């Protein structure tokens, strides 16, 4: 650190004992400030990404709950003979595929949040 000019060394004598005191040089302080600014900026970016991922996760949950509600309604309608078993089967298959896709998306988002 001393070799590259980030730290300055000063020799002092305290109570009859020689000590080496190390401090950041002006250059070291400038680098430290740049790194602090960069770290804060990256923290802000990371927080925005995390917020966006959490919002996406909530959106997936809302879509999933909505589709599950629709499927429950379809169950009632087929039991009441309001729709044919064939139509019910086709619609249910479509929603089941969409639910699988949403589950996959949910897992992807959770993995990104864990990083």
Rosetta silent file (secondary structure, phi, psi, omega in degrees, C-alpha in Angstrom):
SEQUENCE: XXXXXXXXXXXXXXXXXXXXXXXXXXXXXXXXXXXXXXXXXXXXXXXXXXXXXXXXXXXXXXXXXXXXXXXXXXXXXXXXXXXXXXXXXXXXXXXXXXXXXXXXXXXXXXXXXXX
SCORE:     score description
SCORE:     0.000 S_00000001
   1 L     0.000  -40.080  178.282    0.000    0.000    0.000 S_00000001
   2 L   -65.850  -39.649 -177.222    2.833    2.349    0.799 S_00000001
   3 L   -60.603  -33.413 -178.076    4.541    1.438   -2.469 S_00000001
   4 L   -96.561    1.540  173.905    1.579    2.572   -4.567 S_00000001
   5 L    86.892   14.002  178.643    0.973    5.732   -2.579 S_00000001
   6 L   -81.998  -29.593 -175.791   -2.289    4.798   -0.865 S_00000001
   7 E  -126.420  144.073  174.933   -0.847    4.892    2.643 S_00000001
   8 E  -113.450  141.783  179.343    1.697    7.146    4.316 S_00000001
   9 E  -110.839  136.151  177.180    3.864    5.993    7.186 S_00000001
  10 E  -129.813  137.947  177.579    5.039    8.293    9.948 S_00000001
  11 E   -98.031  129.835  178.235    7.385    7.381   12.782 S_00000001
  12 E  -132.439  158.946  176.295    6.548    8.812   16.194 S_00000001
  13 E  -117.962  121.999  178.091    7.859    8.338   19.672 S_00000001
  14 E  -124.642  126.470  179.114    5.331    7.989   22.474 S_00000001
  15 L    50.844   40.167  177.612    6.383    7.441   26.071 S_00000001
  16 L    78.243    6.153 -179.700    9.875    6.551   24.901 S_00000001
  17 E  -114.375  129.444  177.570    8.593    3.947   22.422 S_00000001
  18 E   -79.127  133.432  179.844    9.002    4.323   18.685 S_00000001
  19 E  -133.073  153.095  173.264    5.852    3.556   16.753 S_00000001
  20 E  -104.003  128.644  178.525    4.874    3.546   13.119 S_00000001
  21 E  -112.401  128.535 -179.337    1.603    5.330   12.346 S_00000001
  22 E  -111.207  135.865  177.626   -0.105    4.605    9.047 S_00000001
  23 E  -139.516  154.483  174.151   -2.654    6.919    7.454 S_00000001
  24 E   -66.068  138.054  174.099   -4.312    7.138    4.090 S_00000001
  25 L   -76.701  173.054  175.824   -2.516    9.501    1.772 S_00000001
  26 H   -58.337  -39.561  177.680   -4.477   12.158   -0.107 S_00000001
  27 H   -64.270  -43.504  178.625   -4.464    9.771   -3.062 S_00000001
  28 H   -62.320  -39.958  177.780   -5.683    6.947   -0.800 S_00000001
  29 H   -64.787  -39.987  178.726   -8.466    9.153    0.543 S_00000001
  30 H   -63.495  -44.034  178.219   -9.531   10.062   -2.995 S_00000001
  31 H   -62.998  -43.396  179.653   -9.628    6.379   -3.984 S_00000001
  32 H   -58.829  -43.323  179.108  -11.569    5.572   -0.803 S_00000001
  33 H   -65.014  -41.025  177.795  -14.177    8.237   -1.622 S_00000001
  34 H   -62.100  -44.231  179.625  -14.531    6.950   -5.186 S_00000001
  35 H   -64.496  -40.477  178.746  -15.033    3.402   -3.896 S_00000001
  36 H   -62.581  -44.712  178.098  -17.567    4.574   -1.318 S_00000001
  37 H   -62.146  -42.805  178.971  -19.520    6.412   -4.010 S_00000001
  38 H   -63.187  -43.936  179.902  -19.369    3.392   -6.301 S_00000001
  39 H   -61.821  -43.299  178.629  -20.506    1.088   -3.489 S_00000001
  40 H   -64.410  -41.613  179.577  -23.443    3.357   -2.660 S_00000001
  41 H   -63.466  -44.680  179.439  -24.395    3.586   -6.329 S_00000001
  42 H   -65.638  -36.493  176.833  -24.235   -0.187   -6.745 S_00000001
  43 H   -61.127  -39.983  177.488  -26.268   -0.617   -3.566 S_00000001
  44 H   -64.749  -41.826  178.340  -28.963    1.592   -5.061 S_00000001
  45 H   -64.032  -45.215  179.468  -28.954   -0.404   -8.276 S_00000001
  46 H   -60.814  -42.786  178.722  -29.114   -3.679   -6.345 S_00000001
  47 H   -61.758  -39.592  178.216  -32.017   -2.379   -4.253 S_00000001
  48 H   -64.825  -42.242  179.507  -33.891   -1.403   -7.434 S_00000001
  49 H   -63.920  -46.232  178.715  -33.291   -4.834   -8.950 S_00000001
  50 H   -59.286  -42.747  179.278  -34.442   -6.556   -5.745 S_00000001
  51 H   -62.348  -44.571  179.312  -37.555   -4.362   -5.644 S_00000001
  52 H   -61.990  -40.764  179.278  -38.341   -5.162   -9.282 S_00000001
  53 H   -66.827  -40.137  178.145  -37.884   -8.894   -8.644 S_00000001
  54 H   -64.796  -38.990  176.836  -40.134   -8.780   -5.573 S_00000001
  55 H   -64.673  -40.460  177.369  -42.798   -6.966   -7.583 S_00000001
  56 H   -63.765  -38.513  178.527  -42.499   -9.606  -10.316 S_00000001
  57 H   -65.421  -40.066  176.957  -42.852  -12.310   -7.678 S_00000001
  58 H   -65.433  -39.304  178.712  -46.020  -10.660   -6.320 S_00000001
  59 H   -61.810  -42.855  177.870  -47.379  -10.399   -9.864 S_00000001
  60 H   -62.107  -41.587  179.632  -46.794  -14.123  -10.390 S_00000001
  61 H   -63.197  -41.120  178.745  -48.584  -14.865   -7.103 S_00000001
  62 H   -64.054  -45.747  179.052  -51.584  -12.763   -8.142 S_00000001
  63 H   -62.163  -41.756  179.806  -51.780  -14.479  -11.533 S_00000001
  64 H   -62.317  -48.429  179.712  -51.465  -17.912   -9.908 S_00000001
  65 H   -61.894  -38.326  178.694  -54.232  -17.200   -7.388 S_00000001
  66 H   -63.082  -45.721 -179.457  -56.446  -15.824  -10.132 S_00000001
  67 H   -65.738  -37.776  177.766  -56.014  -18.923  -12.275 S_00000001
  68 H   -64.672  -38.179  177.301  -56.680  -21.216   -9.310 S_00000001
  69 H   -64.721  -41.693  178.464  -59.901  -19.301   -8.607 S_00000001
  70 H   -61.605  -43.126  179.325  -60.955  -19.656  -12.224 S_00000001
  71 H   -62.745  -38.200  176.775  -60.302  -23.405  -12.070 S_00000001
  72 H   -63.556  -41.538  177.625  -62.458  -23.692   -8.937 S_00000001
  73 H   -63.218  -38.678  177.449  -65.225  -21.832  -10.733 S_00000001
  74 H   -65.160  -38.244  176.958  -64.904  -24.194  -13.686 S_00000001
  75 H   -57.318  -44.842  179.577  -65.186  -27.174  -11.355 S_00000001
  76 H   -64.918  -41.216 -177.258  -68.514  -25.832  -10.099 S_00000001
  77 H   -66.452  -38.185  178.698  -69.736  -25.072  -13.605 S_00000001
  78 H   -70.917  -35.417  177.835  -69.012  -28.578  -14.890 S_00000001
  79 H   -66.451  -32.604  178.691  -70.700  -30.109  -11.814 S_00000001
  80 L   -88.851    9.437  179.464  -73.756  -27.944  -12.501 S_00000001
  81 L    59.086   31.344  177.204  -73.689  -29.016  -16.179 S_00000001
  82 L   -84.651  -23.778  174.081  -73.110  -25.421  -17.287 S_00000001
  83 L  -134.632  155.703 -177.936  -70.182  -26.476  -19.468 S_00000001
  84 L   -76.009  153.514  176.992  -69.409  -29.782  -21.104 S_00000001
  85 H   -58.534  -34.279  179.048  -66.818  -32.134  -19.656 S_00000001
  86 H   -67.126  -46.389  177.230  -64.846  -31.819  -22.911 S_00000001
  87 H   -61.440  -42.446  178.362  -64.774  -28.007  -22.734 S_00000001
  88 H   -59.088  -45.610 -179.330  -63.851  -28.247  -19.064 S_00000001
  89 H   -61.070  -43.792  179.907  -61.008  -30.631  -19.857 S_00000001
  90 H   -64.809  -45.647 -179.223  -59.632  -28.373  -22.597 S_00000001
  91 H   -65.748  -43.333 -179.261  -59.825  -25.229  -20.472 S_00000001
  92 H   -61.980  -41.558  178.481  -58.358  -26.995  -17.441 S_00000001
  93 H   -61.209  -42.827  179.125  -55.428  -28.290  -19.510 S_00000001
  94 H   -61.973  -47.220 -179.346  -54.718  -24.784  -20.777 S_00000001
  95 H   -67.805  -34.950  177.688  -54.789  -23.305  -17.268 S_00000001
  96 H   -62.687  -41.585  177.338  -52.695  -26.158  -15.887 S_00000001
  97 H   -64.274  -41.414  178.343  -49.989  -25.409  -18.462 S_00000001
  98 H   -64.819  -38.362  177.404  -50.121  -21.719  -17.577 S_00000001
  99 H   -64.520  -38.923  176.493  -49.805  -22.577  -13.876 S_00000001
 100 H   -63.025  -41.622  178.871  -46.737  -24.707  -14.603 S_00000001
 101 H   -64.025  -41.644  177.808  -45.221  -21.809  -16.528 S_00000001
 102 H   -65.291  -38.696  178.302  -45.941  -19.430  -13.635 S_00000001
 103 H   -63.557  -41.090  177.482  -44.377  -21.860  -11.153 S_00000001
 104 H   -62.087  -44.759  178.619  -41.254  -22.013  -13.316 S_00000001
 105 H   -62.299  -42.133  178.633  -41.140  -18.198  -13.457 S_00000001
 106 H   -59.158  -45.135  179.551  -41.615  -18.003   -9.679 S_00000001
 107 H   -63.694  -39.883  178.397  -38.653  -20.344   -9.131 S_00000001
 108 H   -62.585  -43.571 -179.958  -36.463  -18.323  -11.521 S_00000001
 109 H   -64.637  -44.089  179.719  -37.276  -15.090   -9.682 S_00000001
 110 H   -61.399  -39.418  177.788  -36.596  -16.668   -6.290 S_00000001
 111 H   -63.817  -41.463  178.726  -33.216  -17.921   -7.518 S_00000001
 112 H   -65.469  -35.216  177.765  -32.296  -14.435   -8.732 S_00000001
 113 H   -68.573  -30.428 -179.408  -33.301  -12.954   -5.381 S_00000001
 114 H   -73.231  -20.156 -177.419  -31.076  -15.426   -3.547 S_00000001
 115 L   -71.621    0.000    0.000  -27.991  -14.273   -5.465 S_00000001
